[in-house]
Amino acid sequence: MTKTITFAIMHFSVAFTVAYLITGSFVVGGAVALIEPAINTVAYYFHEKIWNRLRRDNTLQNTFVSAGESFALKS
């Protein structure tokens, strides 16, 4: 949990610093530092769901290919 919290602090800091350096505004920097990580968190959730589905589908496909190859070699 400590690693997660320190990563979140780093993420907010980087987002704030980049937005502040680009705009010169503490308000915009603060808004970006709050909004960007929140949106990124939601995007990451869907990224993981898609990635897990692709990995599961790929594992099934590899299983069938391996089984077919084994059968072909035994015949």
C-alpha positions in Angstrom: 0.0 0.0 0.0 2.9 2.3 0.7 4.2 1.9 -2.8 0.8 2.8 -4.2 0.5 5.9 -2.1 4.0 7.1 -3.0 3.3 6.4 -6.7 0.0 8.4 -6.5 1.9 11.4 -4.9 4.5 11.2 -7.6 1.8 11.0 -10.3 0.0 14.1 -8.9 3.3 16.0 -8.6 4.3 15.3 -12.2 0.9 16.2 -13.6 0.8 19.4 -11.6 4.4 20.4 -12.5 3.9 19.8 -16.3 0.6 21.6 -16.4 2.0 24.5 -14.3 5.1 24.8 -16.5 3.0 24.8 -19.6 0.3 27.2 -18.4 1.9 29.2 -15.6 -1.3 28.7 -13.6 -1.6 27.1 -10.2 -5.3 26.6 -10.8 -4.8 24.8 -14.1 -1.9 22.8 -12.7 -4.1 21.7 -9.7 -7.0 20.8 -11.9 -4.9 18.7 -14.2 -3.2 17.1 -11.3 -6.6 16.0 -10.0 -8.4 15.2 -13.3 -5.6 13.4 -15.3 -4.8 10.7 -12.7 -8.5 10.1 -12.1 -9.2 9.6 -15.8 -6.0 7.6 -16.2 -7.2 5.3 -13.4 -10.5 4.6 -15.2 -8.6 4.0 -18.5 -6.3 1.6 -16.7 -9.2 -0.4 -15.4 -10.6 -0.9 -18.9 -7.1 -1.6 -20.3 -6.7 -4.4 -17.8 -10.1 -5.9 -18.6 -9.2 -5.9 -22.4 -5.7 -7.2 -21.7 -6.9 -10.1 -19.5 -9.5 -11.0 -22.2 -6.9 -11.1 -24.9 -4.5 -13.1 -22.8 -7.3 -15.6 -21.9 -8.3 -15.9 -25.6 -4.7 -16.3 -26.7 -4.1 -19.0 -24.0 -7.1 -20.9 -25.3 -5.9 -20.6 -28.9 -2.4 -21.7 -28.0 -3.8 -24.7 -26.1 -5.8 -25.8 -29.2 -2.8 -25.3 -31.5 -0.5 -27.3 -29.1 -3.1 -30.1 -28.9 -3.4 -30.3 -32.6 0.3 -30.3 -33.1 0.7 -33.1 -30.5 -2.0 -35.1 -32.2 -0.5 -34.6 -35.7 2.9 -35.8 -34.4 1.5 -39.0 -32.9 -0.5 -40.0 -36.0 
